[in-house]
């Protein structure tokens, strides 16, 4: 008989000649016993064992031989091989076993056959499942993704290893053992050791895995067969009275039993992961269609619901300009205007935009003499004027501060609400004074005015003061401005002016520039009288009335009280004080009421003091955040606030600015789709961008904190469309938003809304769980978006993509949006 080669099962070299001698003696004894067993058994079963043994060898060979590095599909192994981090002899295959040389594997296989032939009994039989090794191999590939994703992720994260791959440094310092592999085998092993209170060496792991790569125990079946496939499985019944293996082998099998529990869990996890990926849409063929609506390229689903608007019983209070969302949100894509171009970059965009991007001329014809907008060749130009400031917004802005020095643009006054904004030149030039302005106007009241503003790089939303509260918290704006905004403040008990009282900060200013302030026409005189009476009852103080001689307009400035003393002294309680149960911060689809919210009397409450001067208020936790309050992330609220800010500064600096390939000079309009404390927006302060901080209605209500630090934002339900025109934003940021929305929304409709809001070549950054990342990636790939970077680790992922100009050919008609 040919002398077989001897290889230690644990792959370790002999530590001494004594150990080698003892091992050889034991091996010779086992061989003799094996020969005796072979001569005493029948031919049929022996042939059976040989056949299964060969099959198992083939199975081990398939699993233990690394796939060719040139093939595209061998993702995880290809990444490891090309990285050069781990020596070849130490690497694992895609399955559970260690990656050893083929001849060593064959030798070990023969040794185990001899040993287990000696120990086999009819009741201790197990069945080899060669396919199990292949399944595990496939499972491992499934976890690693398709087409070498891990390798691409590592490449994209070279510029920012500390942030997006926090384990990079740790991996570099660890010994290059099998536990240092990328993928989940090593981490699952660590978890197993932790769960069982044991710590085994990597050599022991190799010993165990080698013995169990391709077989699993099969129990309670076919106990009448003998000598079949006991070579690498668990003993089925160790206590049945059968011959027990020697002590060393029993210890090995006991280890095998424990390790098999881990591997079985890994196989189950891999199977579940594959099923989850299939269920998450990883292999689904998403097909998008083009929306066919009357609004065409300007379609806003919740503002262009023609069917709902037609059924309104009244439009007296501008109900037809309010939100009327379709029951089922659209999943089609909005078309592009013909000849759409990449928008002009800020600050040049404040003065001119491409006509083809917003091809509307009626406003230029109607308001051109007031220097709103003009058609100049292939551009629409904006001289910086408005109805009340024909000779430029900056002069008008400075005139307001000269009239009321306490306004102190950019210091005391930082966050402004501009009602009836037109093309938002007022807010656009307040950037020069370090002030941000939330500009709002109804859609179509003046054609495309909000769309002009956004195309210019100025923040604005489509909204109207109608029958419901504005989507902002109470007591957050430093100043509210109205320049010929055409809002009937004085009617119906002053309901609309009382809504301004809700959102205006105690001590804040209402700047009113309108004809009743300075003209003597009969209608103007009557409005002035009614407004004066209402404002007196509201206890607002008239601070200044001045006339701008250059623009020929007058401006009245009022100040909201900081205490409730005046309210208590009123001769009649009109307007009435709101009930104590009325929450001034509740504003999502809450009907307007003609009542007045009082000022907070507790000095620890928000609104009892003016915020810190800008820019100190950006970084300092608000005074009313108490250490007794628990923050969103579980720490004391002030500590939570600061930790969030430090986190986003680190992410933006180390990752977003350098690691995602974004040209930030081309980014102006930014939206944080799930803002918490506004830390992401605060971290972008030094860039020439503005950020719309959106607090979803089912998230912790932290929007007041965002305003307190000198930023702005809005409440929104992402199961509905946002109140903005298509192609409004250069960058959208979604931090763990989509995974939450999946629980109650159609995620496909949400991604269609993302496509609607984002400009072509705009960027989307998603941080979420790995399953959601894969689902979103599949959807945007179907829209021909460019994946800039994708990365996942420990079930968390990051995705950065860029929208394309692609539009589908198939058309979907939305009947409710057809006039």
C-alpha positions, 0 to 999 in steps of 0.5 A, a space after each residue: 500500500 502506498 505510504 500516505 502523506 501526513 498533515 496535521 489537522 490544525 496546520 501547525 508545524 510539529 513543535 518537537 521530535 517527540 511530538 512527531 514520533 508520537 503522532 507517527 505512531 498513532 497514525 500507523 496504528 490508525 492505518 493498521 486498524 483501517 486496513 483491518 476494517 477494510 479487509 473485514 467489510 464487504 465490497 459494496 459499502 466500501 465502494 460507496 464510501 469511496 464514491 462519496 469520499 471522491 465527491 466530498 473531495 471535489 466539493 472541498 476543492 471547489 470551496 477551498 480553491 480561490 476563484 480566478 482573480 480576473 473574473 468580475 463576479 468574484 467580488 469578495 475574494 477578488 477584493 482580498 486578493 488584490 489588496 495584498 493585505 493577507 498572505 495567500 496561505 492565510 486567506 479563507 475561501 467564500 465558505 466557512 473553511 480555511 483556505 489551505 493548499 489542495 494537497 493538504 486538504 486531500 491528505 486530511 480527507 484521507 486521514 479522517 476517512 481512516 479514523 471514522 471508518 474505525 469509529 462507524 456503527 449503524 446507529 452513528 451514521 451521518 450523511 454528507 451534503 456536498 451541496 452545503 459547501 457550495 451553498 455557503 459559498 454562494 451565500 458569502 457572495 450574496 453578502 458581499 454584493 455583486 461585481 466586486 462591490 467591496 473593492 470599489 467601496 474601499 477604493 472610493 473611501 481612500 480619501 476618508 478612511 476614518 469617517 466612512 470606514 471607522 475600522 480601517 485603522 483597527 484592521 491595519 493594526 491587527 495581526 493578519 489572521 483569518 479573523 481579519 478578513 473582510 466579510 462576515 465570517 470573522 465577525 460571526 466567529 467573534 460573536 459566537 465566541 462571545 455568546 459561548 463564553 469561550 475564546 479559541 485560537 485561530 488555529 483551533 478555528 482552522 482545525 474545526 472548520 477544516 473538519 466541517 467544511 462540506 458536511 452537516 449532520 443529518 439526524 433521524 433518517 436512514 439509520 439502517 445504512 452502515 459506513 456511509 459518510 461519517 467522515 466529516 459530520 457530527 456524530 449523531 448519537 454520542 451516548 447510544 452505547 456505541 464505541 466512543 472515539 479516542 479522547 483526542 478525537 472526542 475533544 475534536 468532535 466536541 469542538 466540531 459540535 460547537 463550531 457547527 452551531 456557529 456555521 449553521 447560524 452563518 448559513 441561516 443568516 446568509 440564506 436570510 440575507 439572500 432572501 432579503 436582498 431579493 425582497 428588497 428589490 436588488 434584482 427587480 427590474 424597475 421601470 419608470 415612466 414619464 408623468 403626463 400632466 397639464 403642468 408638464 415640467 413644472 408639476 407639483 403633485 400636491 399643488 396641481 391636483 386638478 381633480 381635488 381643486 375642482 371639487 372644492 366648495 370654496 376658494 375664498 380663503 385661497 383653498 385652491 392654492 393650498 396642498 391637495 395631495 393625491 391619494 396615491 402619490 405618483 411614481 412617474 418622473 417629471 419631464 425636463 423643459 426642452 433645452 434644459 441646461 446646467 444651472 448658472 452657479 451662484 452668485 452669478 445666478 442671482 442676476 441671471 438664469 437660463 431662459 430655457 430652464 424656466 421658460 416663462 415670460 408673463 412675469 417679465 411682461 407684467 413686472 418688468 417695469 418694477 425691475 423684477 425680471 427681464 428677458 435678455 437674449 437667452 437669459 432671464 435677468 434680475 436687476 434686483 428690484 421689487 414692487 417696493 424697491 425698484 432701485 434695488 434691494 440692498 438700498 431698501 434693506 439698509 433703509 429698514 435698518 436705518 429706520 430701526 437700528 435694533 434690527 441689526 441685520 446679521 447679528 440680532 436678526 438672522 432668520 427672516 420670513 418673507 411673505 409674498 416674496 415675488 422673485 425673492 430679491 429681498 431674501 437674495 440680497 439679505 445674504 450680503 448681510 449674513 441673513 437667511 430668509 424663508 421666502 414664500 408665495 403661492 404657486 401661479 399667483 405670479 407665474 413661476 415666481 418661486 421657481 425663479 427664486 430657486 433657479 437663482 439660488 434663493 430659498 423659497 417654498 410654494 405656500 399660501 396663508 389660507 386656512 391652515 397654519 404655516 409649517 413652522 414652529 411657534 416663536 421662531 422668526 426674528 423678523 416677518 416681512 411683507 412688501 405689497 404681499 397682498 394678504 388681507 391681514 385685518 379681516 375675520 378677526 385678524 386670523 392671518 395676522 395672528 398666525 404671524 404672531 404665532 411664528 414671530 419670536 417675542 421681541 421680534 419685528 413685523 416690517 410692513 411695506 404696503 400702500 396703506 402705510 403711505 398712500 391716502 386713497 380711500 381703500 388704503 385709509 380704511 385698511 390702515 385704520 383697521 390694521 391699527 386697531 387690530 395691532 393695538 389689541 394684539 399689543 404690538 408696538 409701532 416702532 417706526 413709520 418712515 418713507 424711503 424717498 428714493 423708492 417712494 414707499 413707506 415702511 411701518 415696523 412693529 414689535 411683538 411684546 416680550 411679556 403678557 402684561 399688556 394682554 392682561 390690561 386690555 379692556 376687552 379680550 379681543 382677539 382672545 387668548 388661545 386655550 392653554 391646551 393649544 400648542 403653538 408648535 403644532 402646525 402640520 395641517 392644523 386649521 387657523 384660529 383667531 386667537 393669540 398665543 401668549 409669551 412664555 413667563 418661565 425664564 427657562 422656556 424658549 422665547 423668554 430670552 432672545 437667542 445669542 447673537 449670530 454667529 455664536 448661536 450657531 454652535 452654542 446649545 440653546 439656553 432652554 435645553 436642560 441637562 435633565 432632558 434626554 436628547 435624540 441620541 440618548 445623552 443629556 440634551 445639551 451634550 447631545 446637541 454638541 455631539 451631533 454638531 461635532 459628528 457632522 463637522 467630522 463627516 463633512 470635513 473628512 468625507 463629504 468635502 473630499 471623499 465623494 467627488 462632489 464639486 461644491 462650487 456647483 452646489 447652492 441649494 441643499 436639503 437635509 431631508 431628515 434634520 435633527 439638530 441641524 448639525 449637517 447644515 451648521 457644518 456647511 456654514 463656510 460654504 456658499 450654500 443654504 440648507 433647507 432643514 426638513 423635520 419629518 412629522 413622525 420624527 422628534 420635533 427639533 425644528 425649534 432648535 434649528 431655528 434657535 441656532 440661526 438656521 431654518 427649516 420646515 415640517 413635512 411628511 415624505 409620504 407626500 410631495 414637497 411644496 417646491 418646483 421640480 429641479 429645485 435642489 443641487 444636493 439632497 441628504 437623507 440620513 436614515 430616512 428611507 428605512 423609516 419611510 418604508 414602514 408606512 410609505 411607498 418607497 418608489 414614490 419617495 424616490 420619484 419625488 427625490 428625482 422630481 426635486 433634484 436637478 439633473 447632475 444633482 447629488 443624493 447622499 444616503 446614509 441608511 441600513 444596508 438593505 435600504 441602501 441596496 434598494 435605493 441603489 437599484 431604483 436610481 440605477 434604473 433611472 440611469 443615475 451615476 453611482 459615485 460611491 457605495 459602502 456598507 459595513 455591519 448592516 449600515 451603508 452609505 450611498 452617493 449618486 448623481 442624477 442624470 438627464 435621462 428621461 423614460 420614453 414610456 408615458 403615464 397619464 395622471 388623470 387627476 392632474 389633467 385640466 
